[in-house]
Amino acid sequence: MSADNEAEAQEKLIDLAAEFYDQFERGDIPEMSVPTRTKSNIVFDEDENVWVYGDRESTRSANSVRGARKLLKAIYTIEFLSEQLEADRSSTLRELYYLSESWDVNEAQFSSQDESNQLVEDLEIVSEVTREDFHMRPEESGATIMGPLHLREQTRRGEREIHCQKDVGEGGYQIPNNPDTIEFLDHDADFVLCVETGGMRDRLVENGFDEEYNTIVVHLKGQPARATRRITKRLHDELDLPVTVFTDGDPWSYRIFGSVAYGSIKSAHLSEYLATPEAQFIGIQPEDIVEYDLPTDPLSDSDVNALESELEDPRFQTDYWEEQIEIQLDIEKKSEQQSLASHGLDFVTETYLPERLEAMGVL
Amino acid sequence: MSADNEAEAQEKLIDLAAEFYDQFERGDIPEMSVPTRTKSNIVFDEDENVWVYGDRESTRSANSVRGARKLLKAIYTIEFLSEQLEADRSSTLRELYYLSESWDVNEAQFSSQDESNQLVEDLEIVSEVTREDFHMRPEESGATIMGPLHLREQTRRGEREIHCQKDVGEGGYQIPNNPDTIEFLDHDADFVLCVETGGMRDRLVENGFDEEYNTIVVHLKGQPARATRRITKRLHDELDLPVTVFTDGDPWSYRIFGSVAYGSIKSAHLSEYLATPEAQFIGIQPEDIVEYDLPTDPLSDSDVNALESELEDPRFQTDYWEEQIEIQLDIEKKSEQQSLASHGLDFVTETYLPERLEAMGVL
């Protein structure tokens, strides 16, 4: 992130606080409005091709003691974040929660980490500055990359130039918490392949798939961290690479695809920053379970509920997903991506992925 | 891992299979004995200073259909592993489970992944070869290292020389699944600091603790993977570095320390390979909660049960742990390591860790 971003983030935070002063001055009761963050309040943005929040808003107003406390906490947090940016420091969401215990006004201290997490999200939405630009780090770390990509990372200790095949061990390149510190220097890639599980990621690397198919393999590590989604989007947008997503064949994994492609309900204000609407789902598709005769487990009740909930989720209301989900509800089975090993350890790299990528028009 | 290891692993596997033939030839019913893997069957090995399995054994014998099937599965697995070593391939435990579906005898196929996992552990114990030397990879990946350490990793794509501060981004060096592919070239470290949470690991790196105190910071990522414990032990044994462990102050985190220092019950056959008995616990100690006036949460019922269970665990029966656990049961509170932020973001690196490391004789 550039110093420009930091200065701008600081300015926008201070603008928020200034707005409270203006409201006081006008004789208004200070308040802050944020979009309602529920599934029923996300709408499709035709221009950006992502799902964003709709028009419904919740207002935090100082017209009640509870509302006034929320605004007080916001002011203290704004001050902390602004000082943090000034000093070029950063902190985790959990540290912010604990740090509030040192604040001089007891009423401004957070009573739970949920409260401080939510406030930071509110500030992100209202200020239109990302948490990363506030220098707030997540608890969970980003995942890894392996592929023909040469990059430069700006670290606190200076610049590091790293080739994500030649300069890393078998574990790959560890994505930093804020991937906007990365500049792409050069690459020899034809597409990006995001992989859900570590076992499959290791299989692709062992089989040399990234070398043979000029693929940047991004390990999602289950539900991907923001850093992982952000760098995936940047690989697509800046390097003009197709992005494909390879997960288990069950409703929880379709949500993983959804969070890469469409953004999540919790962070719909960040869809433009995190989502890659052009991302394509490789599989495991329900029809693959039948076609490739994969080992399966029966759907549990919660699997069925999750599939039915996806049918009603606006992000999954496409012909493709409706057909796949109907197939799965019909066959009542799910398969893991590693179940491809039932046809041998090379089946995934020699048969399944090439066939799917060709069908999708990526190869 | 060297080719020697691979040849030796293969030989030991084939010896196991040959033993079944010998039993047949002698007119004996084939059987395989493995130590009983429960808390009541681990004993302290005075020579190696680690906890290992005691004398109690369970026998898998072909004198029942169930037992005969277990041995059949063992034979098929031995053949697979031996071929895998021959071809210099590797696979995950989950792949092995699915791969068994391609075996020609239905009776040899695993009915659940628990069954294949347990068999591989049995084979480890009986053959005295580690899973890594069978080329079996875990699902979970190792964590990261940041510190003044220069190493060489032998990858499938050739050797990689990496300095764990100068050649890596802020995310650090990703530990490979089998850290015995690593050779330590040079270092400038005074001690190793293993850290439970990502938030604290990032705090130490941001504050430059690894540079200021010549520390190799190993991120444990919760309960550490085998790869993480193995490299920690090697840093201790080969570089003669003190190992310290910094976790949250609750019974689950003491188990994390325990698995680094004493080994786990599940893998007591590997204690000599994975455990670092000289590892010291930094904290958060229950007495620190009082002394540093840290923000706390009340102990839950399951916390209390876990503490009481630790008092009866042979690995925790030392004066130190009995005292600390008694303090915690008495104050009825626990604290996270990030709660040190209640005294400011630099308190952990400027005050807490230097004080604790001095008290422990590490600094």
Interface residues (C-beta under 8 A of the other chain):
Chain A: R89 S90 S91 T92 R94 E95 Y98 L99 E101 S102 R137 P138 E139 E140 S141 G142 T144 E153 T155 R156 R157 R160 I162 Q165 K166 D167 V168 G169 E170 G171 G172 Y173 Q174 I175 P176 N177 T181 I182 T197 G198 G199 D202 R203 E206 G208 E211 H219 K221 P295 E336 Q338 S339 L340 A341 S342 H343 G344 L345
Chain B: R89 S90 S91 T92 R94 E95 L96 Y98 L99 E101 S102 R137 P138 E139 E140 S141 G142 T144 E153 T155 R156 R157 R160 I162 Q165 K166 D167 V168 G169 E170 G171 G172 Y173 Q174 I175 P176 N177 T181 I182 T197 G198 G199 D202 R203 E206 G208 E211 H219 K221 P295 E336 Q338 S339 L340 A341 S342 H343 G344 L345
